[in-house]
Amino acid sequence: MVTGVGVLSAAGRGLAALTEAAAHGKAAFGPVTRFDVRTRRTKRAALLPDALLSGAALPSAPPTSPPAPGSGSAPASPAPAVAVLDAIAQACHQAGPGATEGTALPVLLALHSDERTRATVDAVAAGLRAGRTAAGVSRVYTGACVAAATAVADAAAAVATGRHERVLVAAVHLVEPGVFAVFDAGRALAHDGELRPFSAGRTGTLLGDAAAAVVVEAAAAAERRGTSVLARLAGWGRAGDAHHVCRPEPDGTGVARAIEAALARAGVAPAEVGYVNANGTGSLLADLAEARALRRVFGPHTGHLPVSSSKSVHGHALEASALLELAVLVGALGTGKLPVNAGWLGPDPNVGLDLVLDGPRTARPAHALSLNSAFGGANTALLLAPG
């Protein structure tokens, strides 16, 4: 069960703001002002409001220590730690009394891997101990755009097998100059400044900030504490295709196998799925491969299966994407409003999906999927049901 969700996104602080923006297709992209982009082809991203990153709405971040002489590691900016600690505080507050009792709560953290990773993890761990949330960070996930989904799957498996009553999963990604430069140089970013998943005329993705956290808990434990259940993790699947270092397998076989694994684990037939929050990065090749994967799994049901990519609103948050998009799915199941596939220009005849366009679509799906894919051919599928 998912009993707590915390979010910071370009839409604002909290799940309600993200859910509202996704449901109405309110894209949060704007000029990048955090660093110099004058020499870049693309100059837009979905950034957290300045008030959040300045700390106006965040708890104080624990100070980070300078690197040891000769270690070669750089001190982390406090911003990622501050942001993810805020999301964790939101999730634990929503999960209710007893969610962090005894601070023995395992914490799985997804974030970008670079020379500042260790300092960021240490800062998050110090903040968790200071807030008596947990003893520290149990495991770190740096598996690119499926990092957070992999952490959620591990958390669900740990709870389902009885190893833990509850697990906290958190993730953070803040747009920074190095990654932005690499994506821009690789022509992966949309040169027209809009992320248009599955649309004719799409030109690439756009990056976005995100910090998110979810509490994954055993049903019996949630019932014993008397806390509300936001959604149920019914199934999860992972698959690799290893087709190319950055291009997707053209037929989407890895994505399809991840979906099939999630459905098989849950004992759910394809026709019982009522919505898909797709990976949908706005890449010409990746969107086509994902569409083929959906048609392969869902067959005739594909024409009646609502699909959208919430990245079109909040941007691509890399290692934090899957957790941010899981939060979008929790919000959609709670409100009965399916997110809009924003940035639409017109149909791509090779896609052939029932995309949610022109305002939220009212629906109460019995099951919904969140899909993610990463460079190197890693694919994940998380299957949710209403709480």
C-alpha positions in Angstrom: 0.0 0.0 0.0 1.1 3.6 -0.6 0.2 5.5 2.6 2.2 8.7 2.1 3.3 10.9 -0.8 5.5 14.0 -0.8 6.4 16.1 -3.8 8.3 19.1 -4.9 7.9 19.9 -8.7 7.8 22.8 -11.0 4.1 22.8 -10.4 4.8 23.7 -6.7 4.9 22.0 -3.3 2.7 19.1 -2.6 0.7 16.4 -4.4 -2.4 18.6 -5.0 -0.4 21.1 -7.1 1.1 18.4 -9.2 -2.2 16.6 -9.7 -3.9 19.8 -10.7 -1.2 20.8 -13.2 -1.1 17.3 -14.8 -4.9 17.0 -15.0 -5.2 20.2 -16.9 -2.0 20.1 -19.0 -0.5 23.1 -17.4 3.1 22.8 -18.6 5.6 24.3 -16.2 8.5 25.0 -18.7 10.2 28.4 -18.6 13.6 30.0 -19.3 16.6 28.5 -17.4 17.9 31.2 -15.1 19.8 29.0 -12.7 22.9 28.9 -14.9 24.1 30.3 -18.2 22.4 28.7 -21.2 23.3 31.4 -23.8 25.4 28.9 -25.9 22.8 26.1 -25.7 20.4 25.2 -28.4 17.6 24.7 -25.9 17.1 27.3 -23.1 14.0 26.0 -21.3 13.3 23.5 -18.5 10.7 22.9 -15.7 12.3 24.3 -12.6 11.2 24.5 -9.0 9.9 27.9 -8.0 12.6 30.1 -6.6 10.9 30.3 -3.2 11.2 26.6 -2.7 14.9 26.3 -3.6 15.8 29.4 -1.6 14.6 27.5 1.5 11.6 29.8 2.2 9.3 26.7 2.4 11.9 24.1 3.3 13.5 23.0 6.6 17.2 23.9 7.1 19.5 21.5 5.4 22.2 19.9 7.4 25.6 21.4 6.5 27.8 19.3 4.2 31.4 18.7 5.2 34.2 19.7 2.8 35.9 16.7 1.1 38.9 15.1 2.7 42.2 16.3 1.3 43.1 14.2 -1.8 39.6 12.6 -2.0 38.8 14.3 -5.3 35.1 14.6 -4.3 33.3 17.9 -4.3 31.0 19.1 -1.6 27.3 18.8 -2.5 25.0 21.8 -2.8 22.5 21.6 0.0 19.6 22.1 -2.4 19.0 18.5 -3.4 19.2 17.3 0.2 16.9 20.1 1.4 14.4 19.4 -1.4 14.2 15.6 -0.8 14.0 16.1 3.0 11.0 18.3 2.4 9.3 15.6 0.3 10.1 13.0 2.9 8.6 15.1 5.6 5.4 15.5 3.5 5.1 11.8 2.9 5.7 10.8 6.5 3.3 13.4 7.8 0.6 12.0 5.4 1.4 8.4 6.4 0.5 9.4 9.9 1.6 8.6 13.5 3.8 5.5 13.8 5.1 5.6 10.2 8.6 6.4 11.5 8.3 4.9 15.0 11.7 3.7 16.3 13.5 5.2 13.3 14.1 1.7 11.9 12.5 2.7 8.6 14.5 1.5 5.6 15.2 4.4 3.2 15.8 3.8 -0.5 17.2 6.9 -2.2 17.4 7.5 -6.0 19.6 10.3 -7.3 22.1 11.2 -10.0 25.6 9.7 -9.7 28.5 12.2 -9.8 31.3 13.5 -7.6 28.8 15.0 -5.2 26.7 11.9 -4.7 28.3 10.8 -1.4 28.0 14.3 0.1 24.3 14.5 -0.9 23.6 11.1 0.6 25.4 12.0 3.8 23.4 15.3 4.0 20.1 13.4 3.6 21.1 10.8 6.2 22.0 13.6 8.6 18.7 15.2 8.0 16.8 12.0 8.6 18.5 11.4 11.9 18.0 15.0 13.0 14.3 14.7 12.2 14.1 11.2 13.9 12.7 9.9 10.7 15.2 7.1 10.1 18.7 6.0 11.1 20.1 6.9 7.7 19.9 5.9 4.0 19.7 2.1 3.5 20.5 2.0 -0.2 21.2 4.4 -3.1 19.9 3.9 -6.7 21.7 5.6 -9.6 20.2 3.6 -12.5 19.4 6.6 -14.7 15.7 7.1 -15.5 14.5 3.8 -13.9 16.4 4.4 -10.6 13.3 5.4 -8.6 11.1 2.7 -10.2 13.7 0.1 -9.3 13.7 1.4 -5.7 9.9 1.2 -5.6 9.9 -2.4 -6.9 12.5 -3.4 -4.3 10.4 -1.7 -1.5 7.3 -3.5 -2.7 9.1 -6.8 -2.7 10.5 -6.2 0.8 7.1 -5.5 2.1 5.3 -8.3 0.2 7.7 -10.9 1.5 7.4 -9.7 5.1 11.0 -8.4 5.5 9.7 -4.9 6.4 6.4 -3.5 7.4 7.1 -0.3 5.6 9.8 1.2 3.4 10.4 4.9 2.5 11.4 5.5 -1.1 12.7 9.0 -2.0 14.3 10.6 -5.1 15.7 13.9 -6.2 16.9 15.5 -9.4 17.6 19.2 -9.8 18.5 20.5 -13.3 22.2 21.4 -13.3 24.6 22.7 -16.0 26.6 19.5 -16.6 23.7 17.2 -17.4 21.9 20.0 -19.3 24.9 20.5 -21.5 25.3 16.8 -22.3 21.6 16.4 -23.2 21.8 19.6 -25.3 25.0 18.6 -27.1 23.4 15.2 -27.8 20.4 17.0 -29.4 18.1 15.2 -27.0 16.4 18.4 -25.9 13.4 19.9 -27.7 14.7 22.8 -29.7 11.3 24.4 -29.8 11.1 24.5 -26.0 8.1 22.2 -25.6 7.8 18.6 -24.7 5.3 16.9 -27.1 5.0 13.2 -26.3 3.6 11.0 -29.2 2.8 14.2 -31.2 3.6 15.0 -34.8 6.4 17.6 -34.8 8.0 16.4 -31.5 11.7 17.4 -31.3 12.9 15.9 -28.0 12.6 16.1 -24.3 13.0 18.8 -21.7 14.5 18.4 -18.2 12.7 19.1 -15.0 13.3 19.4 -11.2 11.7 17.0 -8.8 12.0 15.7 -5.3 9.5 13.0 -4.3 8.9 10.4 -1.6 6.5 7.6 -0.9 5.8 5.4 2.0 5.2 1.8 0.9 3.5 -0.2 3.7 2.0 -3.6 4.4 -1.8 -3.6 4.3 -2.0 -5.1 7.8 0.4 -2.5 9.2 -1.6 0.4 7.7 -4.8 -1.0 9.1 -3.3 -1.4 12.5 -2.2 2.2 12.5 -5.6 3.4 11.2 -4.0 5.3 8.4 -5.6 6.0 5.0 -4.4 4.1 1.9 -3.8 6.3 -1.1 -3.2 3.5 -3.6 -2.2 -0.2 -3.9 0.9 -1.4 -5.6 -0.6 -4.3 -7.4 2.3 -5.4 -9.5 5.8 -4.4 -10.7 8.0 -5.6 -13.5 11.5 -4.9 -14.8 13.2 -5.9 -18.1 16.3 -5.1 -20.1 16.8 -5.2 -23.8 20.4 -4.0 -24.1 19.7 -2.9 -27.7 21.9 0.2 -27.7 23.6 2.5 -25.2 20.9 5.2 -25.8 18.5 4.2 -28.5 15.5 2.1 -27.6 14.8 -1.4 -29.1 12.6 -0.4 -32.0 9.8 -2.8 -31.3 9.7 -2.0 -27.6 10.2 -5.6 -26.5 11.8 -4.6 -23.2 9.0 -2.3 -22.3 6.5 -4.9 -23.3 8.1 -7.6 -21.1 8.2 -5.2 -18.1 4.5 -4.6 -18.5 3.7 -8.3 -18.9 5.7 -9.0 -15.7 3.8 -6.4 -13.7 0.4 -7.8 -15.0 1.4 -11.4 -14.3 2.6 -10.5 -10.7 -0.8 -8.9 -10.1 -2.9 -11.5 -11.8 -4.4 -8.8 -14.0 -5.5 -9.1 -17.6 -4.5 -6.4 -20.1 -8.2 -5.5 -20.5 -8.4 -4.6 -16.8 -5.9 -1.7 -17.2 -7.7 1.6 -17.6 -4.9 4.1 -17.9 -1.2 4.4 -18.7 1.1 7.2 -17.7 3.7 6.5 -20.4 7.4 7.1 -20.3 6.7 9.5 -23.3 9.9 11.6 -23.4 9.0 13.3 -26.7 11.8 11.5 -28.5 10.9 10.4 -32.0 12.3 6.9 -31.7 11.5 6.3 -28.0 7.8 7.3 -28.3 7.4 5.0 -31.4 9.0 2.1 -29.6 6.8 2.6 -26.5 3.6 2.8 -28.7 4.6 -0.5 -30.3 5.1 -2.1 -26.9 1.7 -1.0 -25.8 0.0 -2.4 -28.9 1.9 -5.6 -28.4 0.7 -6.1 -24.9 -2.8 -4.7 -25.1 -3.8 -5.7 -28.6 -7.4 -4.7 -29.5 -7.7 -3.1 -26.1 -5.1 -0.5 -27.1 -7.7 1.6 -29.0 -9.7 2.0 -25.8 -6.8 2.5 -23.4 -6.2 6.1 -22.3 -2.6 7.1 -22.5 -0.6 10.3 -21.7 2.8 11.3 -20.5 2.9 13.7 -17.6 6.5 14.6 -18.6 4.7 17.0 -20.9 3.8 19.1 -17.9 6.6 18.6 -15.3 9.6 17.7 -17.5 12.0 14.8 -17.5 13.4 14.4 -13.9 15.8 11.6 -14.8 16.5 9.5 -11.7 13.5 11.1 -9.9 11.1 10.7 -12.9 9.6 7.4 -11.9 8.7 8.5 -8.4 7.3 11.8 -9.6 5.2 10.0 -12.1 4.0 7.5 -9.6 2.8 10.5 -7.5 1.0 11.8 -10.6 -0.7 8.4 -10.9 -1.7 8.3 -7.2 -3.2 11.8 -7.6 -5.1 10.7 -10.8 -6.6 7.7 -9.1 -7.6 9.8 -6.2 -9.3 12.5 -8.2 -10.6 10.4 -11.1 -9.0 12.9 -13.6 -6.5 11.5 -16.0 -3.6 13.7 -16.9 -3.5 15.5 -20.2 -0.9 14.8 -22.9 0.2 18.4 -23.3 2.1 20.0 -26.2 0.0 18.3 -28.8 0.3 19.5 -32.4 -1.4 16.6 -34.3 -1.4 12.8 -34.7 1.6 10.8 -35.7 0.2 8.0 -37.9 2.8 5.6 -36.5 1.7 6.0 -32.9 -2.0 5.0 -32.9 -2.8 5.5 -29.2 -5.9 6.9 -27.4 -4.2 10.0 -26.0 -5.8 12.1 -23.4 -6.1 15.6 -25.0 -7.8 18.9 -24.5 -8.5 18.8 -20.8 -8.7 16.0 -18.1 -10.6 12.9 -18.9 -12.8 11.7 -16.0 -12.3 8.0 -15.3 -12.0 5.6 -12.4 -9.6 2.9 -13.7 -9.4 -0.3 -11.7 -5.7 -0.5 -12.6 -3.2 2.0 -14.0 0.4 1.7 -15.2 3.4 4.0 -14.8 6.2 3.2 -17.3 9.8 4.3 -17.4 12.8 3.5 -19.6 16.5 4.4 -19.4 19.6 4.5 -21.5 21.1 1.1 -21.9 17.7 -0.6 -22.4 16.4 -0.7 -18.8 12.6 -0.7 -18.5 10.2 -0.7 -15.6 6.4 -1.0 -15.1 4.5 -0.2 -11.9 0.9 -1.2 -11.7 -1.4 0.7 -9.3 -4.9 0.2 -8.1 -7.1 2.7 -6.1 -6.6 2.5 -2.3 
